[in-house]
Amino acid sequence: MGELIGYARVSSVGQKLDVQVAALTAAGVSAEHLYSEKVSGTKRDGRQALDDLLTRGIRKDDTLVVTRLDRLARSTRDLHNIAHTLTAKGVGLRVLEQAIDTTTPEGRMFFTMLSAVAEFETEIRKARQREGIDAALAKGPDSPFKGRPATIDGEKVNAMRARGITPTAIAKALGVARSSVYRYLQEAS
């Protein structure tokens, strides 16, 4: 039997890890096997503790313990990738509040069904989105689908440029990419 490895995460600086840490400790995770971080967002970027845990912190027969699935993964794809990594390393997953334990046959089945439902929902959403985009594009140039709306204020760009301000300085002042300013200036001329 391997070690219990805990992972706790909060999404904002104002939140505290105490409740998660206490639950993980009560579940048998020792302090030296506890990884925690304060990171927001929906992507894995910047989640150094999780990356360390997945690359160096777990070994075959260990069990990763989290309080809730949303503390481990922020999207279905992320959860699927993490689950694949754990399975490939021979590591189990225990989710305390959702009573998931992939070290048991029942837990593996439940997790597989949960993952399948989540993946199905994602595919349905993508299909609907694609249908909507295709329908909008079929309407031609009068289509309301024009991509993401422009975030650049053309009047401000023109006024600043008339005062001799460089495109780089304009981009910095407006908080947009320099390429957006150059693209606007090129399209406006």
Backbone as numpy.savetxt, mean C-alpha at the origin, in Angstrom:
# Nx Ny Nz CAx CAy CAz Cx Cy Cz
9.50 -26.61 16.18 8.66 -25.43 16.18 9.54 -24.20 16.18
9.20 -23.24 15.31 9.97 -22.01 15.20 9.55 -20.96 16.22
10.00 -19.76 15.98 9.72 -18.63 16.87 8.44 -17.93 16.45
7.83 -17.22 17.40 6.73 -16.31 17.10 7.35 -14.95 16.84
7.09 -14.40 15.66 7.64 -13.10 15.27 6.47 -12.13 15.14
6.52 -11.02 15.86 5.42 -10.07 15.85 5.69 -8.87 14.97
4.63 -8.33 14.38 4.73 -7.11 13.58 3.58 -6.19 13.96
3.91 -4.95 14.31 2.91 -3.94 14.66 3.18 -2.70 13.83
2.09 -2.05 13.41 2.24 -0.83 12.62 1.08 0.10 12.91
1.38 1.38 13.04 0.35 2.40 13.10 0.53 3.32 11.91
-0.57 3.96 11.50 -0.57 4.73 10.26 -0.18 6.19 10.42
-0.28 6.72 11.63 0.06 8.13 11.78 0.88 8.34 13.05
1.56 9.47 13.06 2.46 9.78 14.17 1.71 9.86 15.49
0.46 10.33 15.47 -0.31 10.48 16.70 -0.78 9.17 17.31
-0.77 8.10 16.53 -1.22 6.81 17.04 -0.11 6.13 17.82
-0.52 5.24 18.71 0.45 4.54 19.55 0.44 3.05 19.24
1.58 2.43 19.41 1.75 1.00 19.17 1.40 0.16 20.40
1.18 0.79 21.54 1.03 0.09 22.82 0.02 -1.05 22.80
-1.17 -0.80 22.25 -2.23 -1.82 22.27 -1.80 -3.04 21.44
-1.23 -2.80 20.25 -0.78 -3.91 19.41 0.36 -4.68 20.08
1.31 -3.95 20.63 2.46 -4.60 21.29 1.98 -5.45 22.45
1.04 -4.93 23.23 0.50 -5.70 24.37 -0.19 -6.97 23.89
-0.97 -6.88 22.82 -1.67 -8.05 22.29 -0.67 -9.08 21.75
0.36 -8.61 21.07 1.38 -9.53 20.53 2.15 -10.20 21.66
2.48 -9.45 22.68 3.18 -10.00 23.84 2.31 -11.05 24.54
1.03 -10.74 24.71 0.09 -11.68 25.34 -0.05 -12.96 24.51
0.17 -12.84 23.19 0.08 -14.01 22.30 1.37 -14.83 22.31
2.39 -14.37 23.05 3.61 -15.15 23.17 4.80 -14.62 22.41
4.68 -13.45 21.78 5.81 -12.86 21.05 6.73 -12.18 22.06
8.01 -12.53 21.99 8.98 -11.91 22.91 9.46 -10.58 22.34
9.94 -9.72 23.21 10.36 -8.37 22.80 11.43 -8.41 21.71
12.35 -9.37 21.77 13.43 -9.41 20.76 12.93 -9.87 19.39
11.71 -10.41 19.34 11.15 -10.85 18.06 9.99 -9.97 17.61
9.99 -8.71 18.06 8.91 -7.78 17.74 9.42 -6.68 16.82
8.77 -6.53 15.67 9.09 -5.49 14.71 7.94 -4.49 14.72
8.24 -3.19 14.74 7.17 -2.20 14.74 7.62 -0.97 13.98
6.61 -0.23 13.48 6.91 1.01 12.77 5.68 1.90 12.69
5.95 3.18 12.45 4.88 4.17 12.26 4.99 4.67 10.83
4.17 4.08 9.96 4.23 4.40 8.54 2.82 4.44 7.99
2.51 5.48 7.21 1.18 5.55 6.60 1.29 5.22 5.12
0.15 5.27 4.44 0.11 5.03 3.01 -0.33 3.62 2.67
-0.60 3.43 1.38 -1.13 2.15 0.94 -0.07 1.26 0.30
1.12 1.77 0.17 2.17 1.00 -0.48 3.19 0.51 0.53
4.01 -0.44 0.10 5.04 -1.00 0.98 6.25 -0.08 1.08
6.34 0.92 0.22 7.48 1.83 0.26 7.62 2.43 1.65
8.82 2.44 2.16 9.07 3.07 3.45 8.77 2.21 4.65
8.37 0.97 4.45 8.06 0.09 5.58 9.29 -0.79 5.85
10.31 -0.15 6.38 11.60 -0.80 6.59 11.53 -1.97 7.55
10.76 -1.83 8.65 10.67 -2.92 9.62 10.05 -4.16 8.98
9.01 -3.96 8.17 8.38 -5.10 7.50 9.34 -5.73 6.50
10.03 -4.92 5.74 11.01 -5.45 4.79 12.11 -6.23 5.50
12.61 -5.70 6.62 13.64 -6.40 7.39 13.10 -7.74 7.90
11.89 -7.70 8.41 11.26 -8.91 8.94 11.15 -9.98 7.84
10.66 -9.58 6.68 10.44 -10.54 5.59 11.73 -11.04 4.96
12.78 -10.23 4.99 14.03 -10.66 4.36 14.99 -11.35 5.32
15.05 -10.85 6.59 16.04 -11.41 7.51 15.46 -11.89 8.84
14.25 -11.45 9.16 13.73 -11.70 10.49 12.98 -13.00 10.68
12.62 -13.67 9.60 11.86 -14.92 9.73 12.59 -16.08 9.08
12.37 -17.25 9.66 12.98 -18.48 9.14 11.91 -19.55 9.04
12.26 -20.61 8.37 11.35 -21.75 8.23 10.81 -22.17 9.60
9.53 -22.47 9.63 8.80 -22.91 10.83 8.46 -21.79 11.81
8.90 -20.53 11.53 8.47 -19.42 12.37 7.00 -19.10 12.06
6.37 -18.33 12.92 5.01 -17.86 12.69 4.99 -16.35 12.88
4.53 -15.65 11.84 4.37 -14.21 11.92 3.03 -13.92 12.59
3.04 -13.08 13.62 1.82 -12.76 14.36 1.53 -11.27 14.21
0.30 -10.94 13.80 -0.15 -9.55 13.71 -1.51 -9.46 14.39
-1.89 -8.25 14.79 -3.18 -8.11 15.46 -4.32 -8.15 14.46
-4.15 -7.48 13.29 -5.18 -7.46 12.25 -4.48 -7.48 10.89
-5.18 -7.96 9.88 -4.61 -8.02 8.53 -4.23 -6.63 8.02
-5.04 -5.60 8.34 -4.73 -4.28 7.82 -3.47 -3.67 8.43
-2.96 -4.27 9.49 -1.67 -3.84 10.05 -0.52 -4.41 9.23
-0.76 -5.54 8.57 0.27 -6.20 7.77 0.27 -5.70 6.34
-0.90 -5.61 5.73 -0.99 -5.25 4.31 -2.07 -4.20 4.12
-1.82 -3.29 3.18 -2.78 -2.22 2.92 -3.60 -2.46 1.66
-3.32 -3.53 0.94 -4.09 -3.84 -0.26 -4.11 -5.35 -0.45
-5.02 -5.80 -1.26 -5.13 -7.23 -1.56 -3.84 -7.73 -2.20
-3.33 -6.96 -3.14 -2.10 -7.36 -3.83 -0.94 -7.46 -2.84
-0.84 -6.49 -1.95 0.22 -6.49 -0.95 0.09 -7.73 -0.05
-1.14 -8.02 0.38 -1.37 -9.19 1.23 -0.99 -10.47 0.49
-1.38 -10.55 -0.77 -1.06 -11.74 -1.57 0.46 -11.91 -1.69
1.17 -10.81 -1.94 2.63 -10.89 -2.07 3.30 -11.30 -0.76
2.81 -10.72 0.34 3.38 -11.08 1.65 3.10 -12.54 1.96
1.85 -12.98 1.71 1.48 -14.38 1.97 2.34 -15.32 1.13
2.61 -14.94 -0.12 3.46 -15.77 -0.99 4.88 -15.86 -0.42
5.40 -14.73 0.05 6.74 -14.72 0.66 6.78 -15.63 1.88
5.76 -15.52 2.73 5.72 -16.35 3.94 5.64 -17.83 3.59
4.78 -18.18 2.64 4.62 -19.58 2.23 5.92 -20.13 1.66
6.56 -19.34 0.81 7.82 -19.76 0.19 8.91 -20.01 1.24
8.87 -19.28 2.35 9.86 -19.45 3.40 9.44 -20.48 4.44
8.24 -21.04 4.29 7.76 -22.02 5.26 7.34 -21.40 6.57
6.81 -20.17 6.50 6.42 -19.41 7.69 4.90 -19.34 7.77
4.36 -19.54 8.96 2.92 -19.43 9.19 2.52 -18.00 9.48
1.21 -17.75 9.46 0.68 -16.43 9.76 -0.47 -16.58 10.75
-0.41 -15.81 11.83 -1.51 -15.75 12.81 -2.01 -14.32 12.89
-3.31 -14.14 12.70 -3.94 -12.83 12.82 -4.88 -12.91 14.02
-4.54 -12.21 15.07 -5.22 -12.37 16.35 -6.69 -11.98 16.33
-7.02 -10.78 15.88 -8.40 -10.31 15.94 -9.32 -10.99 14.93
-8.77 -11.55 13.87 -9.60 -12.19 12.85 -9.50 -13.71 12.91
-8.86 -14.21 13.94 -8.76 -15.64 14.19 -8.31 -16.44 12.97
-7.27 -15.95 12.32 -6.68 -16.65 11.19 -5.36 -17.25 11.67
-5.14 -18.51 11.36 -3.90 -19.18 11.73 -3.55 -20.17 10.63
-2.61 -19.79 9.76 -2.28 -20.64 8.62 -1.39 -21.82 8.99
-1.11 -21.98 10.29 -0.35 -23.15 10.70 -1.28 -24.35 10.89
-2.60 -24.13 10.76 -3.57 -25.23 10.86 -4.24 -25.41 9.50
-4.70 -26.61 9.19 -5.38 -26.83 7.90 -6.61 -25.92 7.73
-7.37 -25.74 8.80 -8.56 -24.90 8.73 -8.17 -23.44 8.47
-7.14 -22.98 9.14 -6.67 -21.61 8.96 -6.17 -21.35 7.56
-5.44 -22.33 6.99 -4.96 -22.20 5.61 -6.14 -22.12 4.65
-7.16 -22.97 4.87 -8.32 -22.97 4.01 -9.05 -21.62 4.10
-9.27 -21.14 5.33 -9.96 -19.87 5.51 -9.19 -18.73 4.85
-7.89 -18.69 5.04 -7.07 -17.64 4.45 -7.11 -17.71 2.93
-7.07 -18.93 2.38 -7.14 -19.10 0.93 -8.48 -18.59 0.39
-9.58 -18.92 1.09 -10.89 -18.45 0.65 -10.97 -16.92 0.76
-10.47 -16.36 1.84 -10.48 -14.92 2.02 -9.68 -14.23 0.90
-8.53 -14.78 0.59 -7.70 -14.22 -0.48 -8.39 -14.34 -1.83
-9.06 -15.47 -2.08 -9.76 -15.66 -3.35 -10.90 -14.66 -3.51
-11.65 -14.43 -2.45 -12.76 -13.46 -2.50 -12.20 -12.06 -2.76
-11.14 -11.69 -2.08 -10.54 -10.37 -2.26 -10.02 -10.21 -3.69
-9.39 -11.26 -4.21 -8.88 -11.20 -5.58 -10.02 -11.09 -6.58
-11.11 -11.84 -6.35 -12.29 -11.78 -7.20 -12.86 -10.37 -7.22
-12.99 -9.75 -6.05 -13.51 -8.38 -5.96 -12.63 -7.41 -6.73
-11.33 -7.58 -6.66 -10.40 -6.72 -7.38 -10.58 -6.87 -8.88
-10.71 -8.10 -9.34 -10.89 -8.35 -10.77 -12.21 -7.77 -11.28
-13.27 -7.91 -10.50 -14.57 -7.34 -10.89 -14.47 -5.82 -10.99
-13.82 -5.19 -10.00 -13.66 -3.74 -10.01 -12.85 -3.29 -11.23
-11.80 -4.00 -11.57 -10.98 -3.65 -12.73 -11.79 -3.79 -14.02
-12.60 -4.85 -14.11 -13.41 -5.07 -15.30 -14.43 -3.94 -15.48
-15.08 -3.54 -14.39 -16.05 -2.44 -14.46 -15.36 -1.14 -14.86
-14.20 -0.91 -14.30 -13.45 0.30 -14.62 -13.09 0.30 -16.10
-12.60 -0.83 -16.59 -12.22 -0.94 -18.00 -13.42 -0.71 -18.91
-14.59 -1.28 -18.55 -15.81 -1.09 -19.34 -16.17 0.39 -19.40
-16.08 1.07 -18.27 -16.40 2.50 -18.23 -15.45 3.32 -19.08
-14.17 3.02 -19.02 -13.18 3.74 -19.81 -13.41 3.48 -21.29
-13.63 2.22 -21.67 -13.88 1.86 -23.07 -15.11 2.58 -23.60
-16.19 2.63 -22.80 -17.42 3.30 -23.22 -17.16 4.80 -23.42
-16.40 5.40 -22.52 -16.10 6.82 -22.63 -15.23 7.11 -23.85
-14.25 6.26 -24.10 -13.36 6.45 -25.25 -14.10 6.24 -26.56
-15.11 5.36 -26.57 -15.89 5.10 -27.77 -16.66 6.34 -28.22
-16.92 7.26 -27.30 -17.63 8.49 -27.63 -16.74 9.47 -28.38
-15.47 9.17 -28.49 -14.55 10.01 -29.25 -14.11 11.25 -28.50
-13.79 12.31 -29.26 -13.23 13.52 -28.63 -14.20 14.23 -27.69
-15.50 13.95 -27.82 -16.47 14.57 -26.92 -16.61 13.81 -25.62
-15.81 12.77 -25.47 -15.88 11.92 -24.29 -15.55 12.70 -23.03
-16.30 12.44 -21.96 -15.95 13.09 -20.70 -14.67 12.52 -20.08
-14.20 11.38 -20.61 -12.99 10.76 -20.09 -11.78 11.42 -20.73
-11.13 12.26 -19.98 -9.97 12.97 -20.52 -8.74 12.72 -19.66
-8.78 11.67 -18.86 -7.67 11.40 -17.98 -7.75 12.26 -16.73
-6.67 12.33 -16.01 -6.63 13.09 -14.77 -6.68 14.58 -15.09
-7.47 15.36 -14.36 -7.54 16.79 -14.63 -6.21 17.47 -14.35
-5.95 18.52 -15.09 -4.71 19.26 -14.93 -4.66 19.91 -13.54
-3.50 19.89 -12.95 -3.35 20.50 -11.63 -2.58 21.82 -11.71
-2.21 22.19 -12.91 -1.41 23.39 -13.08 -2.34 24.58 -13.37
-2.06 25.71 -12.75 -2.86 26.92 -12.95 -2.20 27.73 -14.07
-2.81 27.67 -15.25 -2.24 28.32 -16.43 -2.07 29.81 -16.29
-3.03 30.47 -15.63 -2.94 31.92 -15.45 -1.72 32.29 -14.62
-1.47 31.52 -13.56 -0.31 31.80 -12.71 0.99 31.56 -13.48
1.02 30.48 -14.26 2.22 30.18 -15.05 2.49 31.33 -16.02
1.45 31.77 -16.73 1.63 32.86 -17.71 2.09 34.15 -17.04
1.48 34.47 -15.89 1.86 35.70 -15.19 3.30 35.64 -14.70
3.69 34.51 -14.16 5.07 34.37 -13.65 6.07 34.38 -14.80
5.71 33.74 -15.88 6.62 33.68 -17.04 6.79 35.08 -17.63
5.69 35.88 -17.65 5.75 37.25 -18.17 6.67 38.11 -17.32
6.81 37.75 -16.04 7.72 38.49 -15.15 9.16 37.99 -15.27
9.38 37.01 -16.17 10.74 36.52 -16.41 11.18 35.40 -15.49
10.24 34.81 -14.77 10.59 33.71 -13.86 10.80 32.44 -14.67
11.83 31.68 -14.32 12.18 30.47 -15.08 11.15 29.36 -14.83
11.00 28.45 -15.79 10.08 27.32 -15.59 10.40 26.50 -14.34
11.68 26.35 -14.02 12.06 25.60 -12.82 11.55 26.30 -11.56
11.72 27.61 -11.51 11.25 28.39 -10.35 9.72 28.39 -10.28
9.06 28.42 -11.43 7.59 28.38 -11.47 7.11 27.05 -10.90
7.74 25.97 -11.36 7.35 24.64 -10.88 7.50 24.54 -9.37
8.60 25.05 -8.87 8.84 24.99 -7.43 7.81 25.83 -6.67
7.50 27.01 -7.17 6.55 27.91 -6.52 5.13 27.32 -6.51
4.76 26.62 -7.58 3.41 26.07 -7.70 3.30 24.65 -7.16
4.43 24.04 -6.84 4.41 22.68 -6.30 4.05 21.63 -7.33
4.49 21.85 -8.57 4.23 20.88 -9.64 5.56 20.47 -10.25
5.52 19.44 -11.06 6.74 18.97 -11.71 7.19 19.98 -12.77
8.48 20.11 -12.93 9.02 21.01 -13.94 8.52 20.63 -15.33
8.41 19.31 -15.57 7.92 18.86 -16.89 6.49 19.33 -17.14
5.68 19.46 -16.09 4.31 19.96 -16.25 4.32 21.41 -16.73
5.23 22.21 -16.17 5.32 23.62 -16.60 5.77 23.69 -18.05
6.81 22.94 -18.40 7.29 22.95 -19.78 6.20 22.47 -20.74
5.47 21.41 -20.36 4.40 20.89 -21.22 3.31 21.96 -21.41
2.94 22.62 -20.31 1.91 23.67 -20.41 2.39 24.79 -21.34
3.62 25.24 -21.15 4.15 26.33 -21.98 4.20 25.93 -23.45
4.57 24.68 -23.71 4.64 24.21 -25.10 3.24 24.14 -25.71
2.26 23.63 -24.95 0.89 23.51 -25.46 0.24 24.88 -25.61
0.63 25.84 -24.77 0.03 27.18 -24.81 0.58 28.02 -25.95
1.76 27.67 -26.47 2.37 28.49 -27.52 1.95 28.07 -28.91
